[in-house]
């Protein structure tokens, strides 16, 4: 029997503003906390709550990890293969 693989993860991409925020994170603890949150979102892009908005653009979602104190604003592509992080708060 072939080995069972876990669920397929979505690829993580960053908007320009999120990439700049990422550059400013220097604490190893904050990097670790952010990495854990990104893994959670990549495994289950629907985990975050949908934010109110219009239907003209992608549906913006918010994921908050109260334990790690991380907040991500993101949207998911139509095929659910890419999560685009728009905002990072650590």
Rosetta blueprint (number, residue, H / E / L):
1 X L
2 X L
3 X L
4 X L
5 X L
6 X L
7 X L
8 X L
9 X L
10 X L
11 X E
12 X E
13 X E
14 X E
15 X L
16 X H
17 X H
18 X H
19 X H
20 X H
21 X H
22 X H
23 X H
24 X L
25 X L
26 X L
27 X L
28 X H
29 X H
30 X H
31 X H
32 X H
33 X H
34 X H
35 X H
36 X H
37 X H
38 X H
39 X H
40 X H
41 X H
42 X H
43 X H
44 X L
45 X L
46 X L
47 X L
48 X L
49 X E
50 X E
51 X L
52 X L
53 X L
54 X L
55 X L
56 X L
57 X L
58 X L
59 X L
60 X L
61 X E
62 X E
63 X E
64 X E
65 X E
66 X L
67 X L
68 X L
69 X L
70 X E
71 X E
72 X E
73 X E
74 X E
75 X E
76 X E
77 X L
78 X L
79 X L
80 X L
81 X L
82 X E
83 X E
84 X E
85 X E
86 X E
87 X E
88 X E
89 X E
90 X L
